[in-house]
Amino acid sequence: MYSSKSNLIIGFHGCDQSVAAKLLNNPNNIKISNKPYDWLGHLIYFWENNYQRALEWAKSKQKQGKIEKPFVIGAILTLDYCLDLVDSEFINTLSAYYKAMEDDFNVNDKDLPKNIDIAKDEHKNLLIRELD
């Protein structure tokens, strides 16, 4: 795992316009997500270099009645202490840790967590990502 990439990343966060205003006016008081289906942990999510995808996400939330006015806010990010899942080195690292976790659960006679669907997910994307 590297401690810092040598470049900056442009990230886009899809949200309600009111949330974007709060982020701009009070950036030290960011509300992070902590839902059980947050795939990569409890934090704020950005689409890397993809304004359009962030806007599509916000619009989909508007259709679900969760956002009133879709909006996208951009940020310049540096990636410190990253596990880059498109880099073979880190995919291999993750595989080794998965095997160690699997062995630990077996030794302790426990079932591995599972990713499961939620009733409202028409795409069946296993949104409760307890294994992930």
A tleap script that builds the chain and sets N, CA, C and O, in Angstrom:
source leaprc.protein.ff14SB
mol = sequence {
  NMET TYR SER SER LYS SER ASN LEU ILE ILE
  GLY PHE HIE GLY CYS ASP GLN SER VAL ALA
  ALA LYS LEU LEU ASN ASN PRO ASN ASN ILE
  LYS ILE SER ASN LYS PRO TYR ASP TRP LEU
  GLY HIE LEU ILE TYR PHE TRP GLU ASN ASN
  TYR GLN ARG ALA LEU GLU TRP ALA LYS SER
  LYS GLN LYS GLN GLY LYS ILE GLU LYS PRO
  PHE VAL ILE GLY ALA ILE LEU THR LEU ASP
  TYR CYS LEU ASP LEU VAL ASP SER GLU PHE
  ILE ASN THR LEU SER ALA TYR TYR LYS ALA
  MET GLU ASP ASP PHE ASN VAL ASN ASP LYS
  ASP LEU PRO LYS ASN ILE ASP ILE ALA LYS
  ASP GLU HIE LYS ASN LEU LEU ILE ARG GLU
  LEU CASP
}
set mol.1.N position { 0.852 -1.161 0.000 }
set mol.1.CA position { 0.000 0.000 0.000 }
set mol.1.C position { 0.904 1.231 0.000 }
set mol.1.O position { 1.826 1.327 0.809 }
set mol.2.N position { 0.645 2.149 -0.886 }
set mol.2.CA position { 1.462 3.357 -0.918 }
set mol.2.C position { 0.864 4.393 0.029 }
set mol.2.O position { -0.324 4.356 0.350 }
set mol.3.N position { 1.715 5.312 0.463 }
set mol.3.CA position { 1.219 6.306 1.401 }
set mol.3.C position { 0.624 7.505 0.692 }
set mol.3.O position { -0.171 8.236 1.283 }
set mol.4.N position { 0.990 7.722 -0.559 }
set mol.4.CA position { 0.414 8.850 -1.280 }
set mol.4.C position { 0.703 8.715 -2.769 }
set mol.4.O position { 1.821 8.387 -3.166 }
set mol.5.N position { -0.309 8.968 -3.585 }
set mol.5.CA position { -0.090 9.016 -5.027 }
set mol.5.C position { 0.576 10.340 -5.367 }
set mol.5.O position { 0.421 11.334 -4.657 }
set mol.6.N position { 1.310 10.331 -6.450 }
set mol.6.CA position { 2.059 11.534 -6.817 }
set mol.6.C position { 1.208 12.547 -7.575 }
set mol.6.O position { 1.721 13.585 -7.993 }
set mol.7.N position { -0.056 12.273 -7.756 }
set mol.7.CA position { -0.895 13.205 -8.503 }
set mol.7.C position { -2.165 13.553 -7.724 }
set mol.7.O position { -2.494 12.930 -6.715 }
set mol.8.N position { -2.845 14.544 -8.218 }
set mol.8.CA position { -4.109 14.949 -7.617 }
set mol.8.C position { -5.247 14.316 -8.402 }
set mol.8.O position { -5.124 14.057 -9.599 }
set mol.9.N position { -6.336 14.076 -7.727 }
set mol.9.CA position { -7.520 13.468 -8.322 }
set mol.9.C position { -8.648 14.493 -8.263 }
set mol.9.O position { -8.814 15.181 -7.256 }
set mol.10.N position { -9.407 14.592 -9.322 }
set mol.10.CA position { -10.613 15.408 -9.316 }
set mol.10.C position { -11.775 14.470 -9.013 }
set mol.10.O position { -12.007 13.505 -9.741 }
set mol.11.N position { -12.496 14.754 -7.946 }
set mol.11.CA position { -13.621 13.920 -7.554 }
set mol.11.C position { -14.911 14.715 -7.606 }
set mol.11.O position { -14.921 15.923 -7.374 }
set mol.12.N position { -15.998 14.022 -7.914 }
set mol.12.CA position { -17.314 14.654 -7.984 }
set mol.12.C position { -18.282 13.880 -7.096 }
set mol.12.O position { -18.378 12.655 -7.162 }
set mol.13.N position { -18.997 14.636 -6.262 }
set mol.13.CA position { -19.943 14.061 -5.309 }
set mol.13.C position { -21.355 14.487 -5.698 }
set mol.13.O position { -21.673 15.676 -5.698 }
set mol.14.N position { -22.198 13.515 -6.029 }
set mol.14.CA position { -23.595 13.790 -6.336 }
set mol.14.C position { -24.389 13.879 -5.051 }
set mol.14.O position { -24.260 13.025 -4.174 }
set mol.15.N position { -25.213 14.914 -4.935 }
set mol.15.CA position { -25.965 15.120 -3.702 }
set mol.15.C position { -27.111 16.095 -3.969 }
set mol.15.O position { -27.332 16.511 -5.106 }
set mol.16.N position { -27.820 16.445 -2.929 }
set mol.16.CA position { -28.826 17.489 -3.015 }
set mol.16.C position { -28.118 18.844 -2.968 }
set mol.16.O position { -27.058 18.970 -2.353 }
set mol.17.N position { -28.695 19.847 -3.609 }
set mol.17.CA position { -28.077 21.171 -3.636 }
set mol.17.C position { -27.844 21.709 -2.217 }
set mol.17.O position { -26.844 22.382 -1.967 }
set mol.18.N position { -28.749 21.418 -1.303 }
set mol.18.CA position { -28.592 21.896 0.076 }
set mol.18.C position { -27.372 21.263 0.749 }
set mol.18.O position { -26.699 21.911 1.551 }
set mol.19.N position { -27.092 20.014 0.426 }
set mol.19.CA position { -25.918 19.332 0.980 }
set mol.19.C position { -24.647 19.968 0.435 }
set mol.19.O position { -23.687 20.175 1.177 }
set mol.20.N position { -24.635 20.281 -0.865 }
set mol.20.CA position { -23.469 20.934 -1.466 }
set mol.20.C position { -23.196 22.276 -0.795 }
set mol.20.O position { -22.042 22.619 -0.541 }
set mol.21.N position { -24.245 23.031 -0.509 }
set mol.21.CA position { -24.075 24.328 0.161 }
set mol.21.C position { -23.455 24.136 1.540 }
set mol.21.O position { -22.582 24.906 1.942 }
set mol.22.N position { -23.902 23.114 2.264 }
set mol.22.CA position { -23.317 22.840 3.579 }
set mol.22.C position { -21.845 22.459 3.464 }
set mol.22.O position { -21.025 22.882 4.278 }
set mol.23.N position { -21.512 21.657 2.447 }
set mol.23.CA position { -20.121 21.268 2.245 }
set mol.23.C position { -19.240 22.484 1.947 }
set mol.23.O position { -18.122 22.594 2.450 }
set mol.24.N position { -19.760 23.386 1.125 }
set mol.24.CA position { -18.987 24.582 0.771 }
set mol.24.C position { -18.852 25.552 1.937 }
set mol.24.O position { -17.784 26.126 2.148 }
set mol.25.N position { -19.918 25.737 2.687 }
set mol.25.CA position { -19.925 26.727 3.761 }
set mol.25.C position { -19.351 26.236 5.079 }
set mol.25.O position { -18.952 27.039 5.922 }
set mol.26.N position { -19.307 24.933 5.260 }
set mol.26.CA position { -18.792 24.379 6.506 }
set mol.26.C position { -18.074 23.057 6.225 }
set mol.26.O position { -18.545 21.999 6.644 }
set mol.27.N position { -16.939 23.107 5.518 }
set mol.27.CA position { -16.272 21.874 5.086 }
set mol.27.C position { -15.710 21.023 6.214 }
set mol.27.O position { -15.400 19.852 5.998 }
set mol.28.N position { -15.571 21.576 7.399 }
set mol.28.CA position { -15.059 20.792 8.529 }
set mol.28.C position { -16.158 20.050 9.272 }
set mol.28.O position { -15.891 19.383 10.271 }
set mol.29.N position { -17.385 20.161 8.795 }
set mol.29.CA position { -18.509 19.491 9.431 }
set mol.29.C position { -19.245 18.648 8.385 }
set mol.29.O position { -20.429 18.854 8.120 }
set mol.30.N position { -18.521 17.705 7.806 }
set mol.30.CA position { -19.072 16.868 6.741 }
set mol.30.C position { -19.811 15.692 7.360 }
set mol.30.O position { -19.273 14.986 8.213 }
set mol.31.N position { -21.047 15.488 6.922 }
set mol.31.CA position { -21.820 14.322 7.365 }
set mol.31.C position { -21.403 13.137 6.503 }
set mol.31.O position { -21.579 13.150 5.285 }
set mol.32.N position { -20.855 12.124 7.139 }
set mol.32.CA position { -20.424 10.955 6.383 }
set mol.32.C position { -21.509 9.880 6.429 }
set mol.32.O position { -22.326 9.830 7.349 }
set mol.33.N position { -21.491 9.036 5.424 }
set mol.33.CA position { -22.449 7.941 5.358 }
set mol.33.C position { -21.978 6.813 6.272 }
set mol.33.O position { -20.784 6.525 6.355 }
set mol.34.N position { -22.913 6.189 6.945 }
set mol.34.CA position { -22.579 5.047 7.805 }
set mol.34.C position { -23.625 3.945 7.690 }
set mol.34.O position { -24.004 3.317 8.678 }
set mol.35.N position { -24.078 3.728 6.468 }
set mol.35.CA position { -25.091 2.705 6.226 }
set mol.35.C position { -24.419 1.329 6.074 }
set mol.35.O position { -23.264 1.254 5.653 }
set mol.36.N position { -25.120 0.258 6.406 }
set mol.36.CA position { -24.492 -1.066 6.325 }
set mol.36.C position { -24.127 -1.477 4.902 }
set mol.36.O position { -23.336 -2.400 4.713 }
set mol.37.N position { -24.684 -0.816 3.914 }
set mol.37.CA position { -24.360 -1.178 2.536 }
set mol.37.C position { -23.290 -0.270 1.921 }
set mol.37.O position { -23.032 -0.354 0.720 }
set mol.38.N position { -22.668 0.589 2.718 }
set mol.38.CA position { -21.564 1.395 2.203 }
set mol.38.C position { -20.422 0.458 1.849 }
set mol.38.O position { -19.796 -0.156 2.713 }
set mol.39.N position { -20.177 0.371 0.585 }
set mol.39.CA position { -19.281 -0.648 0.066 }
set mol.39.C position { -17.850 -0.490 0.549 }
set mol.39.O position { -17.200 -1.478 0.891 }
set mol.40.N position { -17.363 0.709 0.580 }
set mol.40.CA position { -15.952 0.922 0.893 }
set mol.40.C position { -15.726 1.586 2.242 }
set mol.40.O position { -14.653 2.133 2.496 }
set mol.41.N position { -16.707 1.542 3.082 }
set mol.41.CA position { -16.550 2.106 4.413 }
set mol.41.C position { -17.430 3.312 4.646 }
set mol.41.O position { -18.170 3.747 3.764 }
set mol.42.N position { -17.335 3.835 5.833 }
set mol.42.CA position { -18.168 4.960 6.261 }
set mol.42.C position { -17.437 6.262 5.959 }
set mol.42.O position { -16.463 6.619 6.623 }
set mol.43.N position { -17.925 6.956 4.951 }
set mol.43.CA position { -17.259 8.162 4.495 }
set mol.43.C position { -18.114 8.894 3.488 }
set mol.43.O position { -19.314 8.638 3.383 }
set mol.44.N position { -17.518 9.790 2.757 }
set mol.44.CA position { -18.197 10.491 1.664 }
set mol.44.C position { -17.614 9.928 0.361 }
set mol.44.O position { -16.406 9.725 0.247 }
set mol.45.N position { -18.475 9.684 -0.596 }
set mol.45.CA position { -18.057 9.043 -1.841 }
set mol.45.C position { -17.956 10.051 -2.979 }
set mol.45.O position { -18.780 10.957 -3.109 }
set mol.46.N position { -16.919 9.870 -3.803 }
set mol.46.CA position { -16.700 10.703 -4.978 }
set mol.46.C position { -16.530 9.814 -6.197 }
set mol.46.O position { -15.986 8.713 -6.110 }
set mol.47.N position { -17.004 10.311 -7.340 }
set mol.47.CA position { -16.732 9.671 -8.626 }
set mol.47.C position { -15.467 10.312 -9.170 }
set mol.47.O position { -15.408 11.531 -9.331 }
set mol.48.N position { -14.466 9.509 -9.452 }
set mol.48.CA position { -13.191 10.027 -9.926 }
set mol.48.C position { -13.310 10.509 -11.367 }
set mol.48.O position { -13.654 9.739 -12.264 }
set mol.49.N position { -13.019 11.802 -11.578 }
set mol.49.CA position { -12.993 12.403 -12.919 }
set mol.49.C position { -14.275 12.163 -13.711 }
set mol.49.O position { -14.226 12.026 -14.933 }
set mol.50.N position { -15.425 12.111 -13.030 }
set mol.50.CA position { -16.646 11.768 -13.751 }
set mol.50.C position { -17.842 12.571 -13.218 }
set mol.50.O position { -18.670 12.064 -12.461 }
set mol.51.N position { -17.901 13.823 -13.635 }
set mol.51.CA position { -19.009 14.706 -13.259 }
set mol.51.C position { -20.358 14.098 -13.660 }
set mol.51.O position { -21.308 14.097 -12.877 }
set mol.52.N position { -20.426 13.582 -14.887 }
set mol.52.CA position { -21.688 13.066 -15.411 }
set mol.52.C position { -22.219 11.915 -14.562 }
set mol.52.O position { -23.421 11.837 -14.306 }
set mol.53.N position { -21.346 11.033 -14.130 }
set mol.53.CA position { -21.789 9.887 -13.317 }
set mol.53.C position { -22.310 10.359 -11.964 }
set mol.53.O position { -23.287 9.816 -11.449 }
set mol.54.N position { -21.661 11.368 -11.389 }
set mol.54.CA position { -22.135 11.923 -10.113 }
set mol.54.C position { -23.520 12.541 -10.287 }
set mol.54.O position { -24.381 12.394 -9.419 }
set mol.55.N position { -23.733 13.229 -11.399 }
set mol.55.CA position { -25.036 13.835 -11.667 }
set mol.55.C position { -26.099 12.761 -11.893 }
set mol.55.O position { -27.217 12.888 -11.395 }
set mol.56.N position { -25.767 11.712 -12.631 }
set mol.56.CA position { -26.706 10.609 -12.844 }
set mol.56.C position { -27.101 9.974 -11.506 }
set mol.56.O position { -28.265 9.641 -11.287 }
set mol.57.N position { -26.126 9.813 -10.626 }
set mol.57.CA position { -26.402 9.229 -9.314 }
set mol.57.C position { -27.378 10.120 -8.548 }
set mol.57.O position { -28.352 9.637 -7.972 }
set mol.58.N position { -27.106 11.433 -8.547 }
set mol.58.CA position { -27.984 12.367 -7.830 }
set mol.58.C position { -29.388 12.359 -8.430 }
set mol.58.O position { -30.373 12.398 -7.693 }
set mol.59.N position { -29.490 12.308 -9.748 }
set mol.59.CA position { -30.801 12.271 -10.394 }
set mol.59.C position { -31.557 10.986 -10.051 }
set mol.59.O position { -32.778 11.002 -9.892 }
set mol.60.N position { -30.829 9.879 -9.939 }
set mol.60.CA position { -31.505 8.624 -9.574 }
set mol.60.C position { -32.050 8.717 -8.148 }
set mol.60.O position { -33.109 8.165 -7.849 }
set mol.61.N position { -31.329 9.413 -7.272 }
set mol.61.CA position { -31.819 9.609 -5.907 }
set mol.61.C position { -33.030 10.542 -5.882 }
set mol.61.O position { -33.912 10.399 -5.036 }
set mol.62.N position { -33.068 11.496 -6.811 }
set mol.62.CA position { -34.234 12.377 -6.913 }
set mol.62.C position { -35.460 11.562 -7.318 }
set mol.62.O position { -36.543 11.753 -6.764 }
set mol.63.N position { -35.296 10.665 -8.268 }
set mol.63.CA position { -36.409 9.817 -8.704 }
set mol.63.C position { -36.929 8.946 -7.570 }
set mol.63.O position { -38.109 8.597 -7.543 }
set mol.64.N position { -36.053 8.593 -6.632 }
set mol.64.CA position { -36.443 7.780 -5.479 }
set mol.64.C position { -37.042 8.636 -4.358 }
set mol.64.O position { -37.475 8.109 -3.333 }
set mol.65.N position { -37.065 9.948 -4.559 }
set mol.65.CA position { -37.614 10.847 -3.552 }
set mol.65.C position { -36.654 11.167 -2.421 }
set mol.65.O position { -37.075 11.666 -1.377 }
set mol.66.N position { -35.363 10.887 -2.611 }
set mol.66.CA position { -34.379 11.109 -1.551 }
set mol.66.C position { -33.621 12.426 -1.701 }
set mol.66.O position { -32.936 12.862 -0.776 }
set mol.67.N position { -33.744 13.051 -2.856 }
set mol.67.CA position { -33.075 14.317 -3.138 }
set mol.67.C position { -34.087 15.234 -3.802 }
set mol.67.O position { -34.837 14.806 -4.679 }
set mol.68.N position { -34.110 16.496 -3.388 }
set mol.68.CA position { -35.024 17.453 -4.019 }
set mol.68.C position { -34.427 18.047 -5.289 }
set mol.68.O position { -35.079 18.060 -6.333 }
set mol.69.N position { -33.200 18.535 -5.209 }
set mol.69.CA position { -32.567 19.189 -6.353 }
set mol.69.C position { -31.181 18.593 -6.573 }
set mol.69.O position { -30.247 18.918 -5.841 }
set mol.70.N position { -31.035 17.715 -7.585 }
set mol.70.CA position { -29.741 17.082 -7.844 }
set mol.70.C position { -28.651 18.124 -8.103 }
set mol.70.O position { -28.870 19.128 -8.780 }
set mol.71.N position { -27.489 17.853 -7.550 }
set mol.71.CA position { -26.380 18.779 -7.652 }
set mol.71.C position { -25.077 17.984 -7.580 }
set mol.71.O position { -25.040 16.881 -7.035 }
set mol.72.N position { -24.024 18.552 -8.130 }
set mol.72.CA position { -22.714 17.913 -8.062 }
set mol.72.C position { -21.718 18.931 -7.533 }
set mol.72.O position { -21.685 20.081 -7.972 }
set mol.73.N position { -20.924 18.495 -6.599 }
set mol.73.CA position { -19.845 19.325 -6.071 }
set mol.73.C position { -18.525 18.621 -6.378 }
set mol.73.O position { -18.407 17.405 -6.230 }
set mol.74.N position { -17.548 19.395 -6.801 }
set mol.74.CA position { -16.241 18.846 -7.136 }
set mol.74.C position { -15.242 19.091 -6.027 }
set mol.74.O position { -15.399 20.008 -5.220 }
set mol.75.N position { -14.212 18.258 -5.996 }
set mol.75.CA position { -13.151 18.412 -5.002 }
set mol.75.C position { -11.833 17.951 -5.614 }
set mol.75.O position { -11.799 17.057 -6.459 }
set mol.76.N position { -10.767 18.571 -5.174 }
set mol.76.CA position { -9.429 18.110 -5.544 }
set mol.76.C position { -8.942 17.261 -4.383 }
set mol.76.O position { -8.877 17.726 -3.245 }
set mol.77.N position { -8.601 16.017 -4.678 }
set mol.77.CA position { -8.270 15.049 -3.640 }
set mol.77.C position { -6.843 14.533 -3.813 }
set mol.77.O position { -6.344 14.419 -4.933 }
set mol.78.N position { -6.207 14.232 -2.713 }
set mol.78.CA position { -4.974 13.447 -2.735 }
set mol.78.C position { -5.307 12.136 -2.051 }
set mol.78.O position { -6.027 12.114 -1.053 }
set mol.79.N position { -4.799 11.074 -2.573 }
set mol.79.CA position { -5.140 9.754 -2.056 }
set mol.79.C position { -4.007 9.242 -1.171 }
set mol.79.O position { -3.011 8.715 -1.666 }
set mol.80.N position { -4.167 9.400 0.127 }
set mol.80.CA position { -3.192 8.899 1.086 }
set mol.80.C position { -3.629 7.540 1.602 }
set mol.80.O position { -4.820 7.295 1.795 }
set mol.81.N position { -2.677 6.669 1.821 }
set mol.81.CA position { -2.915 5.342 2.372 }
set mol.81.C position { -4.026 4.618 1.601 }
set mol.81.O position { -5.083 4.296 2.143 }
set mol.82.N position { -3.752 4.381 0.346 }
set mol.82.CA position { -4.763 3.806 -0.546 }
set mol.82.C position { -4.524 2.331 -0.820 }
set mol.82.O position { -3.390 1.859 -0.894 }
set mol.83.N position { -5.611 1.640 -0.964 }
set mol.83.CA position { -5.617 0.279 -1.458 }
set mol.83.C position { -6.237 0.374 -2.840 }
set mol.83.O position { -7.460 0.403 -2.977 }
set mol.84.N position { -5.404 0.422 -3.855 }
set mol.84.CA position { -5.846 0.651 -5.225 }
set mol.84.C position { -6.288 -0.678 -5.841 }
set mol.84.O position { -5.459 -1.512 -6.207 }
set mol.85.N position { -7.594 -0.858 -5.950 }
set mol.85.CA position { -8.129 -2.147 -6.399 }
set mol.85.C position { -8.075 -2.345 -7.911 }
set mol.85.O position { -8.646 -3.306 -8.425 }
set mol.86.N position { -7.403 -1.457 -8.625 }
set mol.86.CA position { -7.134 -1.711 -10.043 }
set mol.86.C position { -5.660 -2.050 -10.256 }
set mol.86.O position { -5.228 -2.246 -11.392 }
set mol.87.N position { -4.894 -2.120 -9.183 }
set mol.87.CA position { -3.473 -2.445 -9.238 }
set mol.87.C position { -3.287 -3.892 -8.775 }
set mol.87.O position { -3.720 -4.258 -7.682 }
set mol.88.N position { -2.647 -4.707 -9.603 }
set mol.88.CA position { -2.485 -6.137 -9.300 }
set mol.88.C position { -1.849 -6.388 -7.944 }
set mol.88.O position { -2.230 -7.329 -7.247 }
set mol.89.N position { -0.889 -5.564 -7.563 }
set mol.89.CA position { -0.225 -5.746 -6.269 }
set mol.89.C position { -1.236 -5.725 -5.133 }
set mol.89.O position { -1.167 -6.547 -4.220 }
set mol.90.N position { -2.167 -4.795 -5.186 }
set mol.90.CA position { -3.125 -4.653 -4.102 }
set mol.90.C position { -4.254 -5.671 -4.196 }
set mol.90.O position { -4.837 -6.046 -3.179 }
set mol.91.N position { -4.565 -6.116 -5.398 }
set mol.91.CA position { -5.538 -7.204 -5.548 }
set mol.91.C position { -4.975 -8.460 -4.877 }
set mol.91.O position { -5.700 -9.179 -4.189 }
set mol.92.N position { -3.682 -8.718 -5.079 }
set mol.92.CA position { -3.038 -9.871 -4.443 }
set mol.92.C position { -2.996 -9.710 -2.925 }
set mol.92.O position { -3.189 -10.681 -2.194 }
set mol.93.N position { -2.745 -8.492 -2.448 }
set mol.93.CA position { -2.752 -8.226 -1.009 }
set mol.93.C position { -4.130 -8.519 -0.432 }
set mol.93.O position { -4.253 -9.170 0.606 }
set mol.94.N position { -5.167 -8.032 -1.112 }
set mol.94.CA position { -6.530 -8.259 -0.647 }
set mol.94.C position { -6.846 -9.756 -0.625 }
set mol.94.O position { -7.488 -10.238 0.308 }
set mol.95.N position { -6.405 -10.484 -1.633 }
set mol.95.CA position { -6.635 -11.935 -1.682 }
set mol.95.C position { -5.993 -12.638 -0.489 }
set mol.95.O position { -6.588 -13.539 0.102 }
set mol.96.N position { -4.785 -12.224 -0.141 }
set mol.96.CA position { -4.095 -12.845 1.001 }
set mol.96.C position { -4.833 -12.549 2.303 }
set mol.96.O position { -4.972 -13.432 3.150 }
set mol.97.N position { -5.305 -11.319 2.470 }
set mol.97.CA position { -6.048 -10.974 3.678 }
set mol.97.C position { -7.397 -11.695 3.738 }
set mol.97.O position { -7.854 -12.077 4.816 }
set mol.98.N position { -8.026 -11.879 2.584 }
set mol.98.CA position { -9.283 -12.618 2.561 }
set mol.98.C position { -9.048 -14.048 3.029 }
set mol.98.O position { -9.815 -14.573 3.836 }
set mol.99.N position { -7.983 -14.685 2.524 }
set mol.99.CA position { -7.669 -16.055 2.905 }
set mol.99.C position { -7.407 -16.142 4.409 }
set mol.99.O position { -7.860 -17.080 5.064 }
set mol.100.N position { -6.678 -15.169 4.955 }
set mol.100.CA position { -6.399 -15.158 6.396 }
set mol.100.C position { -7.692 -14.992 7.195 }
set mol.100.O position { -7.870 -15.637 8.229 }
set mol.101.N position { -8.583 -14.140 6.726 }
set mol.101.CA position { -9.859 -13.938 7.405 }
set mol.101.C position { -10.691 -15.213 7.345 }
set mol.101.O position { -11.293 -15.621 8.338 }
set mol.102.N position { -10.720 -15.836 6.171 }
set mol.102.CA position { -11.471 -17.079 6.003 }
set mol.102.C position { -10.947 -18.159 6.956 }
set mol.102.O position { -11.732 -18.866 7.588 }
set mol.103.N position { -9.622 -18.284 7.057 }
set mol.103.CA position { -9.022 -19.264 7.972 }
set mol.103.C position { -9.394 -18.955 9.420 }
set mol.103.O position { -9.696 -19.866 10.190 }
set mol.104.N position { -9.373 -17.677 9.793 }
set mol.104.CA position { -9.714 -17.270 11.154 }
set mol.104.C position { -11.164 -17.619 11.491 }
set mol.104.O position { -11.452 -18.110 12.583 }
set mol.105.N position { -12.066 -17.365 10.557 }
set mol.105.CA position { -13.478 -17.703 10.788 }
set mol.105.C position { -13.646 -19.212 10.915 }
set mol.105.O position { -14.405 -19.677 11.766 }
set mol.106.N position { -12.950 -19.984 10.082 }
set mol.106.CA position { -13.044 -21.447 10.146 }
set mol.106.C position { -12.515 -21.980 11.469 }
set mol.106.O position { -13.144 -22.842 12.083 }
set mol.107.N position { -11.369 -21.481 11.918 }
set mol.107.CA position { -10.774 -21.922 13.184 }
set mol.107.C position { -11.712 -21.637 14.347 }
set mol.107.O position { -11.795 -22.424 15.289 }
set mol.108.N position { -12.412 -20.526 14.285 }
set mol.108.CA position { -13.331 -20.130 15.356 }
set mol.108.C position { -14.750 -20.624 15.127 }
set mol.108.O position { -15.677 -20.217 15.827 }
set mol.109.N position { -14.919 -21.508 14.138 }
set mol.109.CA position { -16.205 -22.119 13.815 }
set mol.109.C position { -17.311 -21.083 13.617 }
set mol.109.O position { -18.421 -21.220 14.131 }
set mol.110.N position { -16.970 -20.039 12.853 }
set mol.110.CA position { -17.927 -18.982 12.535 }
set mol.110.C position { -18.145 -18.939 11.029 }
set mol.110.O position { -17.261 -19.290 10.248 }
set mol.111.N position { -19.340 -18.500 10.636 }
set mol.111.CA position { -19.638 -18.314 9.220 }
set mol.111.C position { -19.113 -16.961 8.759 }
set mol.111.O position { -19.212 -15.964 9.476 }
set mol.112.N position { -18.558 -16.941 7.562 }
set mol.112.CA position { -18.135 -15.674 6.977 }
set mol.112.C position { -19.351 -14.784 6.758 }
set mol.112.O position { -20.432 -15.280 6.441 }
set mol.113.N position { -19.187 -13.481 6.924 }
set mol.113.CA position { -20.288 -12.578 6.557 }
set mol.113.C position { -20.634 -12.764 5.087 }
set mol.113.O position { -19.812 -13.233 4.301 }
set mol.114.N position { -21.848 -12.396 4.726 }
set mol.114.CA position { -22.296 -12.533 3.336 }
set mol.114.C position { -22.848 -11.214 2.835 }
set mol.114.O position { -23.419 -10.435 3.598 }
set mol.115.N position { -22.675 -10.974 1.560 }
set mol.115.CA position { -23.347 -9.853 0.909 }
set mol.115.C position { -24.760 -10.322 0.577 }
set mol.115.O position { -24.955 -11.418 0.051 }
set mol.116.N position { -25.746 -9.476 0.890 }
set mol.116.CA position { -27.137 -9.878 0.676 }
set mol.116.C position { -27.916 -8.766 -0.020 }
set mol.116.O position { -27.512 -7.604 -0.022 }
set mol.117.N position { -29.017 -9.148 -0.595 }
set mol.117.CA position { -29.902 -8.196 -1.268 }
set mol.117.C position { -30.812 -7.504 -0.260 }
set mol.117.O position { -31.049 -7.998 0.842 }
set mol.118.N position { -31.307 -6.357 -0.672 }
set mol.118.CA position { -32.384 -5.712 0.074 }
set mol.118.C position { -33.633 -5.810 -0.791 }
set mol.118.O position { -33.550 -5.872 -2.018 }
set mol.119.N position { -34.757 -5.824 -0.157 }
set mol.119.CA position { -36.023 -6.050 -0.862 }
set mol.119.C position { -36.271 -5.028 -1.964 }
set mol.119.O position { -36.802 -5.382 -3.016 }
set mol.120.N position { -35.899 -3.772 -1.746 }
set mol.120.CA position { -36.209 -2.717 -2.711 }
set mol.120.C position { -35.232 -2.644 -3.876 }
set mol.120.O position { -35.449 -1.857 -4.798 }
set mol.121.N position { -34.167 -3.437 -3.868 }
set mol.121.CA position { -33.169 -3.356 -4.938 }
set mol.121.C position { -33.595 -4.222 -6.119 }
set mol.121.O position { -33.419 -5.441 -6.113 }
set mol.122.N position { -34.153 -3.574 -7.119 }
set mol.122.CA position { -34.628 -4.305 -8.295 }
set mol.122.C position { -33.496 -4.939 -9.089 }
set mol.122.O position { -33.733 -5.863 -9.868 }
set mol.123.N position { -32.269 -4.458 -8.906 }
set mol.123.CA position { -31.130 -4.978 -9.674 }
set mol.123.C position { -30.430 -6.139 -8.973 }
set mol.123.O position { -29.560 -6.783 -9.559 }
set mol.124.N position { -30.797 -6.406 -7.739 }
set mol.124.CA position { -30.203 -7.500 -6.953 }
set mol.124.C position { -28.675 -7.378 -6.925 }
set mol.124.O position { -27.955 -8.295 -7.320 }
set mol.125.N position { -28.200 -6.219 -6.446 }
set mol.125.CA position { -26.768 -5.923 -6.415 }
set mol.125.C position { -26.093 -6.282 -5.094 }
set mol.125.O position { -24.975 -5.838 -4.832 }
set mol.126.N position { -26.758 -7.079 -4.260 }
set mol.126.CA position { -26.184 -7.465 -2.978 }
set mol.126.C position { -25.700 -6.232 -2.211 }
set mol.126.O position { -24.531 -6.142 -1.834 }
set mol.127.N position { -26.612 -5.288 -1.988 }
set mol.127.CA position { -26.246 -3.991 -1.436 }
set mol.127.C position { -25.798 -4.010 0.014 }
set mol.127.O position { -25.055 -3.123 0.434 }
set mol.128.N position { -26.227 -4.996 0.791 }
set mol.128.CA position { -25.729 -5.110 2.158 }
set mol.128.C position { -24.409 -5.880 2.045 }
set mol.128.O position { -24.398 -7.106 1.939 }
set mol.129.N position { -23.316 -5.148 2.070 }
set mol.129.CA position { -21.998 -5.704 1.737 }
set mol.129.C position { -21.204 -6.032 2.998 }
set mol.129.O position { -20.131 -5.473 3.224 }
set mol.130.N position { -21.725 -6.923 3.802 }
set mol.130.CA position { -21.066 -7.271 5.045 }
set mol.130.C position { -19.770 -8.042 4.821 }
set mol.130.O position { -18.844 -7.939 5.625 }
set mol.131.N position { -19.692 -8.803 3.754 }
set mol.131.CA position { -18.441 -9.494 3.447 }
set mol.131.C position { -17.410 -8.512 2.889 }
set mol.131.O position { -16.234 -8.557 3.247 }
set mol.132.N position { -17.866 -7.641 2.020 }
set mol.132.CA position { -16.918 -6.678 1.441 }
set mol.132.C position { -16.282 -5.849 2.528 }
set mol.132.O position { -15.456 -4.984 2.240 }
savepdb mol mol.pdb
quit
